[in-house]
Amino acid sequence: MNYCYRFPVVKGIQAGREYFIAMVPLNMLRKLFPDDEEYVLPEFRAQRKLNEARIPEIKKYIINNQETYVFSALAASIDGKFKFIPSEQGEIGVLEVDMSAKFLINDGQHRKAAILAAIEENHDLDNETISVVFYEDQGLARSQQMFTDLNKHAVKTSNSIAELYDSRDALAVTTRKIISENEFLNEYVDKEKDYLGKYSSALFTLNTFYTSNKRVLRRGVCDQQFEIFLKNFWGLIVANMVPWNDVKNKEISKKELREQYIATQAVVIQAFGRVGAYLYEHPEYRLEKYLSKISKINWKRSSGDWKMRVIRSNGHMINNGDAILLAGNVIKNYLGLPLTEDEATAEQKFTGNML
């Protein structure tokens, strides 16, 4: 091989086959992995078609976090001649790849495309590196199987745990803080799962409160003023939500709360998000005065207030935007808050359908 790429690498063994890990400058990715614009049928491709819609989001992540961004390794197969030249350490050496060889990405095509887009916007990234794991190409069937294996067993993190660990999202940080500083919420909010089993020791998920807080914030700024509002808002809800306090005081069990009340359902927490948005935008309504009236609401499933709004005739919960809006209307009526135009329209439509 007279003309070749030379990569300093570490050699490893998986399933009896050699592979090599290299640190590749970001500006080399376009040369190694040129774009293929030709449409190829899925059965003749080594992986899925590039989803262009994902690229701007990943690029934005890089550009906005140039001092803290992280990426996992790309995985690629070498279709062509190559040889490993070991150093004295044996597993460390140089991988020489013939210039006529082709490199096929087995995992990481969206990361690669986003990196190239980010480099076009900021050339300071040119000489930063990403690790690439090179395998020997063993044909289409093997490449397709590699893509399947690399992606099939990947476990997507829950939204809750992503919000638990995310320090860049101001709303996630604020939501965590509000929950951790409220004794009841800190005890009963699961910070890892998005879905709770019927025997879970928790009553809510972190993601439920995060999405509810997004409803409160709308397009506003998550600043200190908003944090203070949220702390008071949820603190007063906890203080005046009778079924929650009955559980806290062991007057009813968590099983009874789940089976007989709707007070822990996500649709209710999201409905409070709508109520909170109104109160945040209208500070003339004092939180202490209006949220104290939550204690007057009948949260039992058997209450006629919730029939066909959030509970179907078969007893199953309704979890959609209409249910959240209609549940919010019930809460606002109890609190003595006026309905907005869209809420009044939805209420008239619902009432008309029920007649």
C-alpha positions as CSV (number, residue, x, y, z in Angstrom):
1,M,0.0,0.0,0.0
2,N,1.9,3.0,-1.3
3,Y,-0.9,5.6,-0.6
4,C,-2.8,5.1,2.6
5,Y,-4.5,6.6,5.6
6,R,-2.5,6.1,8.8
7,F,-4.4,6.1,12.1
8,P,-2.8,5.7,15.5
9,V,-5.1,3.0,17.1
10,V,-5.6,0.6,19.9
11,K,-6.4,-2.9,18.9
12,G,-9.1,-5.0,20.6
13,I,-10.9,-8.3,20.2
14,Q,-14.7,-8.9,20.1
15,A,-16.3,-12.2,19.2
16,G,-12.9,-13.4,18.0
17,R,-12.5,-10.6,15.5
18,E,-10.1,-7.7,15.6
19,Y,-11.3,-4.1,15.8
20,F,-9.4,-0.8,16.1
21,I,-10.1,2.4,18.0
22,A,-8.8,5.7,16.5
23,M,-9.1,9.4,17.4
24,V,-10.2,11.1,14.2
25,P,-10.1,14.9,13.6
26,L,-13.7,16.1,13.0
27,N,-12.6,17.8,9.7
28,M,-11.6,14.4,8.3
29,L,-15.1,12.9,8.6
30,R,-16.2,14.3,5.3
31,K,-13.2,12.7,3.5
32,L,-13.7,9.3,5.2
33,F,-17.5,9.2,5.0
34,P,-18.6,11.1,1.8
35,D,-22.3,11.7,1.5
36,D,-24.2,9.2,-0.7
37,E,-27.1,11.0,-2.3
38,E,-28.3,8.0,-4.3
39,Y,-31.5,6.3,-3.0
40,V,-31.0,2.7,-2.2
41,L,-33.8,0.3,-1.3
42,P,-33.8,-0.5,2.5
43,E,-32.9,-4.1,1.9
44,F,-29.8,-3.1,0.1
45,R,-28.6,-0.5,2.7
46,A,-26.4,-1.2,5.7
47,Q,-28.5,1.1,7.9
48,R,-31.6,3.4,7.9
49,K,-31.9,6.4,5.6
50,L,-30.6,9.6,7.1
51,N,-33.3,11.6,8.8
52,E,-32.5,15.2,7.8
53,A,-34.8,16.6,10.5
54,R,-32.5,15.4,13.3
55,I,-29.4,17.2,12.0
56,P,-30.2,20.8,13.1
57,E,-31.0,19.8,16.7
58,I,-27.8,17.9,17.1
59,K,-25.8,20.7,15.4
60,K,-27.4,23.2,17.7
61,Y,-26.3,21.1,20.7
62,I,-22.7,21.2,19.5
63,I,-22.7,24.9,18.7
64,N,-24.4,26.0,22.0
65,N,-22.2,23.7,24.1
66,Q,-18.7,23.9,22.5
67,E,-17.0,23.7,25.9
68,T,-19.0,20.8,27.3
69,Y,-20.5,18.7,24.4
70,V,-19.8,15.0,24.4
71,F,-20.3,12.3,21.7
72,S,-20.0,8.5,21.8
73,A,-17.8,6.8,19.2
74,L,-18.8,6.2,15.6
75,A,-18.7,2.6,14.4
76,A,-17.5,2.0,10.9
77,S,-16.5,-0.9,8.6
78,I,-13.5,-0.8,6.3
79,D,-14.2,-2.2,2.8
80,G,-10.7,-2.6,1.3
81,K,-7.2,-3.4,2.2
82,F,-5.7,-2.5,5.6
83,K,-3.0,-3.7,8.0
84,F,-2.2,-3.1,11.6
85,I,1.4,-2.3,12.5
86,P,2.0,-2.9,16.2
87,S,4.3,-1.0,18.4
88,E,6.3,-2.5,21.2
89,Q,3.1,-2.5,23.4
90,G,1.4,-4.9,21.0
91,E,-2.1,-3.6,21.2
92,I,-1.1,0.0,20.4
93,G,0.1,0.8,16.9
94,V,-0.8,2.2,13.5
95,L,-3.6,1.2,11.2
96,E,-2.8,1.6,7.5
97,V,-5.8,1.7,5.2
98,D,-5.5,1.8,1.4
99,M,-6.7,5.1,0.0
100,S,-9.0,3.1,-2.4
101,A,-10.8,1.5,0.6
102,K,-14.3,2.7,1.5
103,F,-15.5,3.4,5.0
104,L,-19.1,2.5,5.9
105,I,-20.7,4.0,9.0
106,N,-22.5,1.2,11.0
107,D,-23.6,3.5,13.8
108,G,-23.5,7.3,14.1
109,Q,-24.6,8.7,10.7
110,H,-26.7,11.5,12.3
111,R,-23.8,12.5,14.6
112,K,-21.5,12.6,11.7
113,A,-23.8,14.8,9.6
114,A,-24.5,17.1,12.5
115,I,-20.7,17.5,13.2
116,L,-20.1,18.4,9.6
117,A,-22.9,21.0,9.7
118,A,-21.4,22.4,12.9
119,I,-17.9,22.7,11.4
120,E,-19.3,24.7,8.5
121,E,-20.6,27.2,11.0
122,N,-17.6,27.2,13.3
123,H,-14.2,26.1,12.0
124,D,-12.7,26.2,15.5
125,L,-14.1,22.6,15.7
126,D,-12.0,21.3,12.8
127,N,-9.2,19.8,14.9
128,E,-11.2,18.4,17.7
129,T,-11.6,14.7,17.6
130,I,-14.1,11.9,17.9
131,S,-13.3,8.2,18.5
132,V,-14.1,5.9,15.6
133,V,-14.2,2.1,16.1
134,F,-13.1,0.4,12.8
135,Y,-14.2,-3.1,11.9
136,E,-13.3,-5.2,8.8
137,D,-16.2,-5.1,6.3
138,Q,-17.6,-8.6,5.8
139,G,-20.4,-7.8,3.4
140,L,-23.9,-6.3,3.5
141,A,-25.5,-9.0,5.6
142,R,-22.8,-8.6,8.3
143,S,-23.1,-4.7,8.2
144,Q,-26.8,-4.9,8.5
145,Q,-26.5,-7.2,11.5
146,M,-24.0,-4.9,13.1
147,F,-26.4,-2.0,12.7
148,T,-29.2,-4.0,14.3
149,D,-27.0,-5.2,17.2
150,L,-25.7,-1.7,17.9
151,N,-29.1,-0.2,18.0
152,K,-31.5,-3.0,19.1
153,H,-29.9,-3.3,22.5
154,A,-29.4,0.4,23.2
155,V,-31.6,1.5,26.1
156,K,-33.2,4.9,25.8
157,T,-33.1,6.8,29.0
158,S,-36.4,7.8,30.4
159,N,-37.5,11.5,30.2
160,S,-37.5,11.6,34.0
161,I,-33.8,10.6,34.4
162,A,-32.8,12.9,31.5
163,E,-34.4,15.8,33.3
164,L,-32.8,14.6,36.6
165,Y,-29.3,14.8,35.1
166,D,-29.7,17.8,32.7
167,S,-27.9,20.9,34.0
168,R,-28.4,22.9,30.8
169,D,-32.2,23.0,30.9
170,A,-33.1,25.7,33.4
171,L,-36.6,24.4,33.7
172,A,-35.3,20.9,34.5
173,V,-33.0,22.4,37.2
174,T,-35.9,24.4,38.7
175,T,-38.3,21.5,38.6
176,R,-35.8,19.3,40.5
177,K,-35.2,22.0,43.0
178,I,-38.9,22.6,43.7
179,I,-39.5,18.9,44.2
180,S,-36.4,18.4,46.4
181,E,-37.4,21.3,48.7
182,N,-41.0,20.1,49.2
183,E,-41.2,17.2,51.7
184,F,-44.2,15.6,50.2
185,L,-43.1,15.8,46.5
186,N,-39.6,14.7,47.3
187,E,-40.9,11.6,48.9
188,Y,-43.5,10.6,46.3
189,V,-42.0,11.7,43.0
190,D,-40.0,9.0,41.1
191,K,-37.0,10.7,39.6
192,E,-36.1,7.9,37.2
193,K,-39.2,6.3,35.6
194,D,-41.7,7.7,33.2
195,Y,-44.3,5.1,34.1
196,L,-45.2,3.7,37.5
197,G,-46.5,0.3,38.3
198,K,-49.6,0.0,40.5
199,Y,-47.5,-1.2,43.4
200,S,-44.9,1.6,43.1
201,S,-43.9,3.4,46.3
202,A,-44.1,6.7,44.2
203,L,-47.2,8.5,43.1
204,F,-45.8,10.8,40.4
205,T,-42.9,11.0,38.0
206,L,-40.4,13.8,37.6
207,N,-41.3,14.1,33.9
208,T,-45.0,14.7,34.8
209,F,-44.1,17.8,36.8
210,Y,-41.5,19.0,34.3
211,T,-44.1,18.9,31.5
212,S,-46.7,20.6,33.7
213,N,-44.2,23.3,34.6
214,K,-43.6,23.8,30.8
215,R,-47.3,24.5,30.6
216,V,-47.0,27.1,33.3
217,L,-44.0,28.8,31.7
218,R,-45.3,28.7,28.1
219,R,-42.9,30.9,26.2
220,G,-41.6,32.8,29.2
221,V,-38.2,32.8,30.8
222,C,-37.3,30.4,33.6
223,D,-35.8,32.9,35.9
224,Q,-35.7,33.5,39.7
225,Q,-39.2,35.1,39.6
226,F,-40.6,32.0,37.9
227,E,-38.9,29.7,40.4
228,I,-40.4,31.6,43.4
229,F,-43.8,31.4,41.7
230,L,-43.5,27.6,41.2
231,K,-42.3,27.0,44.7
232,N,-45.4,28.8,46.1
233,F,-47.7,27.3,43.5
234,W,-46.9,23.7,44.1
235,G,-46.4,24.2,47.9
236,L,-50.0,25.5,48.2
237,I,-51.4,22.7,46.0
238,V,-49.7,20.1,48.2
239,A,-51.0,21.9,51.4
240,N,-54.6,22.0,50.1
241,M,-54.9,18.7,48.2
242,V,-56.9,16.6,50.7
243,P,-56.2,13.1,49.2
244,W,-52.4,13.7,49.1
245,N,-52.5,14.7,52.8
246,D,-54.6,11.7,53.7
247,V,-51.9,9.5,52.3
248,K,-49.2,11.5,54.0
249,N,-51.1,11.1,57.3
250,K,-51.8,7.4,56.6
251,E,-55.5,7.9,56.6
252,I,-55.7,6.2,53.3
253,S,-53.2,3.9,51.5
254,K,-51.5,4.7,48.3
255,K,-53.5,1.8,46.7
256,E,-56.8,3.4,47.8
257,L,-55.6,6.8,46.5
258,R,-54.8,5.3,43.0
259,E,-58.0,3.2,42.8
260,Q,-60.5,5.7,44.2
261,Y,-59.2,9.1,43.3
262,I,-57.8,10.9,40.2
263,A,-55.6,13.2,42.2
264,T,-52.3,11.5,41.2
265,Q,-53.2,11.1,37.5
266,A,-50.9,12.9,35.0
267,V,-53.9,14.6,33.4
268,V,-54.6,16.3,36.7
269,I,-51.0,17.5,37.2
270,Q,-51.1,18.8,33.6
271,A,-54.4,20.6,34.3
272,F,-52.7,22.3,37.2
273,G,-50.1,23.4,34.6
274,R,-52.9,25.3,32.7
275,V,-54.2,26.8,35.9
276,G,-50.7,27.8,36.9
277,A,-50.1,29.5,33.5
278,Y,-53.2,31.7,34.1
279,L,-52.2,32.6,37.6
280,Y,-48.6,33.4,36.6
281,E,-49.8,35.7,33.8
282,H,-52.4,37.3,36.2
283,P,-50.6,38.1,39.4
284,E,-53.6,40.1,40.6
285,Y,-55.0,36.7,41.7
286,R,-53.3,36.0,45.0
287,L,-52.1,32.4,45.1
288,E,-52.9,31.9,48.8
289,K,-56.5,33.0,48.4
290,Y,-57.4,31.0,45.3
291,L,-55.4,27.8,45.7
292,S,-56.8,27.3,49.2
293,K,-60.1,26.4,47.5
294,I,-58.5,23.2,46.1
295,S,-59.5,21.6,49.4
296,K,-63.2,21.9,48.3
297,I,-62.7,19.8,45.1
298,N,-64.0,16.2,45.1
299,W,-61.2,14.2,43.6
300,K,-63.0,10.9,43.8
301,R,-63.4,9.0,40.5
302,S,-67.1,8.7,41.3
303,S,-67.6,12.5,41.2
304,G,-69.7,13.7,38.4
305,D,-67.2,16.5,37.8
306,W,-64.9,14.2,36.0
307,K,-67.3,12.0,34.0
308,M,-66.4,12.0,30.3
309,R,-63.9,14.9,31.0
310,V,-61.1,12.7,32.2
311,I,-62.9,9.4,32.9
312,R,-64.7,7.3,30.2
313,S,-67.9,5.5,30.8
314,N,-65.9,2.3,31.2
315,G,-63.8,3.9,34.0
316,H,-60.6,4.3,32.0
317,M,-58.7,7.6,32.1
318,I,-58.6,10.0,29.2
319,N,-55.1,11.4,28.7
320,N,-55.2,14.0,25.9
321,G,-55.1,17.7,25.4
322,D,-58.9,18.0,25.6
323,A,-59.0,16.2,28.9
324,I,-56.3,18.4,30.3
325,L,-58.2,21.5,29.2
326,L,-61.6,20.3,30.6
327,A,-60.0,19.2,33.9
328,G,-58.4,22.6,34.2
329,N,-61.8,24.2,33.6
330,V,-63.2,22.2,36.6
331,I,-60.3,23.4,38.8
332,K,-60.7,27.0,37.7
333,N,-64.4,26.9,38.4
334,Y,-63.8,25.7,41.9
335,L,-61.1,28.3,42.5
336,G,-63.3,31.1,41.1
337,L,-61.0,31.9,38.2
338,P,-62.4,33.0,34.8
339,L,-62.1,30.8,31.8
340,T,-60.2,32.0,28.8
341,E,-61.9,32.2,25.4
342,D,-60.6,28.8,24.3
343,E,-61.5,27.2,27.6
344,A,-65.1,28.7,27.5
345,T,-65.5,27.4,23.9
346,A,-64.3,23.9,24.9
347,E,-66.7,24.0,27.9
348,Q,-69.7,25.0,25.7
349,K,-68.8,22.2,23.2
350,F,-68.4,19.6,26.0
351,T,-71.7,20.7,27.7
352,G,-73.5,20.6,24.4
353,N,-72.3,17.1,23.6
354,M,-73.4,15.9,27.0
355,L,-77.0,17.1,26.6
